Amino acid sequence: MKFVTLSHCSGNHTHHVGILEGDQVACLTEAGHATSMLEVVGGDASALAKVRAGLAMAPRRALADVKLDAPIRPGKVLCSGINYKGHALENPNAKLPTEPFFFAKLPSSIGGPDTPVEKTDRTQQMDYEVEFAAVSTLQDGSTSGWRFSLPRLISFLSRFMPLEPADIVTTGTPAGVGAFQNPQIFMKAGDAVEIEADGIGLLRTAIVAG
C-alpha cells in the first residue's frame, strides 16, 4: 500500500489520509479509519489491520481532483552526512567517516509533491541533493553505495536520542551534487529537480523566483 496525505482541490477537506491506487486515491479519513498519518505510523498492528479492513469501503477520488501534501509532519529530520562513497570521492575535502554523523533540518522545511521552492536573490549557490536510493539526471546512486546501512544509522542514533513515530532519518546523497560539477551547477528560477526511487515513484520540485 502507498499511503498519501491529501487535500481536496475544492478545499473542503485538508490533510486527509489515503491510499494511492493508480489514478485514484482511496480516502481513509472520509471513511473514518484514519484521522492522520501519525495515527497510522504510530499505531500497532491493529491500526494497519483497521486500514486494510476499511479500504474496500473508502470512497475513491480521482488523483487529478486532489493535491498530495507532504506525507507526514515529522518530529525530527535527521540527515546522514557523507554516507555515499561516491559523494565522498567527488568532494576533495571530504573524508569517509569511521562512524555515522548527522545534521538536522527543521520540520517546517518539508514540502509535498510539486510544491515549488523559492529562490531569493540573496541565495547565490542553491544546490540540489537527493536522498535514499534515487535516480535523477545528474545524480545516480543505489543503496549499495552506502557507507553505513540503514539499521546501523538507526542503531547509532538510538544511542543518543529517542526515535519517535514520524521522525525522518535520511541516508545521505550520492555523487553528482552541483557544487562538484565542472563547471558548477546551481539552481535558478525555472529549473526543476526530479527524484525517483524504484517502487516508490517520482517527486518533482520546481524552483521559482522568491
For each residue, the residues with C-beta under 8 A, 3 or more apart:
1: 19 51 55
2: 19 20 200 201
3: 17 18 19 20 37 40 71
4: 17 18 19 20 25 68 71
5: 15 16 17 18 37 68 69 70 71 72 112
6: 15 16 17 18 25 27 66 67 68 69
7: 11 13 14 15 16 66 67 69
8: 11 12 13 14 16 61 65 66 67
9: 65 66 67
10: 65
11: 7 8 14
12: 8
13: 7 8 16 27 29 30
14: 7 8 11 69
15: 5 6 7 36 69
16: 5 6 7 8 13 27 28 29 30
17: 3 4 5 6 27 28 29 33 34 35 36 37 39 40
18: 3 4 5 6 25 26 27 28 29 58 61 66
19: 1 2 3 4 25 26 28 51 55 58
20: 2 3 4 24 25 63
21: 24 25 26 60
22: 63
23: 62 63 64
24: 20 21 60 61 62 63
25: 4 6 18 19 20 21 60 61 62 63 66
26: 18 19 21 55 58 59 60
27: 6 13 16 17 18 30 31 58 59 60 61
28: 16 17 18 19 31 33 34 51 54 55 58
29: 13 16 17 18 32 33 34 35
30: 13 16 27 58 59
31: 27 28 54 57 58 59
32: 29 54
33: 17 28 29 50 51 53 54 55 58
34: 17 28 29 37 39 40 47 50 51
35: 17 29 39
36: 15 17 39 40
37: 3 5 17 34 40 41 71 72 166
38: 41 42 72 73 165 166
39: 17 34 35 36 42 43 47
40: 3 17 34 36 37 43 47 48 51
41: 37 38 72 165 166
42: 38 39 47 164 165 166
43: 39 40 46 47 48
44: 47
45: 48 49
46: 43 49 50
47: 34 39 40 42 43 44 50 51
48: 40 43 45 51 52
49: 45 46 52 53
50: 33 34 46 47 53 54
51: 1 19 28 33 34 40 47 48 54 55
52: 48 49 55
53: 33 49 50
54: 28 31 32 33 50 51 57 58
55: 1 19 26 28 33 51 52 58
56:
57: 31 54
58: 18 19 26 27 28 30 31 33 54 55
59: 26 27 30 31
60: 21 24 25 26 27
61: 8 18 24 25 27 65 66
62: 23 24 25 65 66
63: 20 22 23 24 25 66
64: 23
65: 8 9 10 61 62
66: 6 7 8 9 18 25 61 62 63
67: 6 7 8 9 112
68: 4 5 6 112 113 114
69: 5 6 7 14 15 112
70: 5 73 110 111 112 115
71: 3 4 5 37 112
72: 5 37 38 41 166
73: 38 70 107 110 166
74: 77 107 110 166 167 168
75: 107 164 165 166 167
76: 104 107 161 163 164 167 168
77: 74 104 105 106 107 109 110 167 168 170
78: 102 104 157 167 168 169 170
79: 102 103 104 105 131 170 172
80: 83 100 101 102 148 153 169 170 171 172
81: 97 101 102 103 172
82: 87 88 91 94 95 96 97 101 147 172
83: 80 87 100 146 147 148 153 171 172
84: 87 88 141 145 146 147 172 173 174 175
85: 88 89 96 145 147
86: 89 90 141 145 174 175 176
87: 82 83 84 90 91 94 141 172 173 174 175 177
88: 82 84 85 91 94 95 96 147
89: 85 86 175
90: 86 87 175 176 177 180
91: 82 87 88 94 180
92:
93:
94: 82 87 88 91
95: 82 88
96: 82 85 88 147
97: 81 82 100 101 147
98:
99: 148 156
100: 80 83 97 148 152 153 156 157
101: 80 81 82 97
102: 78 79 80 81 157
103: 79 81
104: 76 77 78 79
105: 77 79 109
106: 77 109
107: 73 74 75 76 77 110
108:
109: 77 105 106
110: 70 73 74 77 107 168
111: 70 115 117 205
112: 5 67 68 69 70 71 115
113: 68 203 204
114: 68 204 205 206
115: 70 111 112 205
116: 205 206 207 208
117: 111 205 206 207 208
118: 208 209 210
119: 123 126 187 188 189 207 208 209 210
120: 123 210
121: 210
122:
123: 119 120 126
124: 186
125: 179 184 186
126: 119 123 186 187 188 207
127: 177 178 179 186 187
128: 138 139 177 178 187 193
129: 139 173 177
130: 134 136 139 141 173 174 193 195
131: 79 134 170 171 172 173
132: 143 170 171 197
133: 141 142 143 197 198
134: 130 131 139 141 174 195 196 197
135: 139 140 141 196 197
136: 130 139 140 193 194 195 196
137: 194
138: 128 176 178 181 185
139: 128 129 130 134 135 136 173 174 175 176 177
140: 135 136 174 175 176
141: 84 86 87 130 133 134 135 145 173 174 175 176
142: 133 145 174
143: 132 133 146 150 171
144:
145: 84 85 86 141 142 174
146: 83 84 143 149 150 171 172
147: 82 83 84 85 88 96 97 172
148: 80 83 99 100 152 153 156
149: 146 152 153
150: 143 146 153 154 169 171
151: 154 155
152: 100 148 149 155 156
153: 80 83 100 148 149 150 156 157 169 171
154: 150 151 157 158 163 169
155: 151 152 158 159
156: 99 100 148 152 153 159 160
157: 78 100 102 153 154 160 161 163 169
158: 154 155 161 162 163
159: 155 156
160: 156 157
161: 76 157 158
162: 158
163: 76 154 157 158 167 169
164: 42 75 76 167
165: 38 41 42 75
166: 37 38 41 42 72 73 74 75
167: 74 75 76 77 78 163 164
168: 74 76 77 78 110
169: 78 80 150 153 154 157 163
170: 77 78 79 80 131 132
171: 80 83 131 132 143 146 150 153
172: 79 80 81 82 83 84 87 131 146 147
173: 84 87 129 130 131 139 141 177
174: 84 86 87 130 134 139 140 141 142 145
175: 84 86 87 89 90 139 140 141 180
176: 86 90 138 139 140 141 180 181
177: 87 90 127 128 129 139 173 180 181
178: 127 128 138 181 184 185 186 187
179: 125 127 184 186
180: 90 91 175 176 177 184
181: 138 176 177 178 184 185
182:
183:
184: 125 178 179 180 181
185: 138 178 181
186: 124 125 126 127 178 179
187: 119 126 127 128 178 191 193 207
188: 119 126 191 207
189: 119 207 208 209
190: 207
191: 187 188 206 207
192: 204 205 206 207
193: 128 130 136 187 204 205 207
194: 136 137 202 203 204 205
195: 130 134 136 202 203 204 205
196: 134 135 136 200 201 202 203
197: 132 133 134 135 200 201
198: 133
199:
200: 2 196 197
201: 2 196 197
202: 194 195 196
203: 113 194 195 196
204: 113 114 192 193 194 195
205: 111 114 115 116 117 192 193 194 195
206: 114 116 117 191 192
207: 116 117 119 126 187 188 189 190 191 192 193
208: 116 117 118 119 189
209: 118 119 189
210: 118 119 120 121
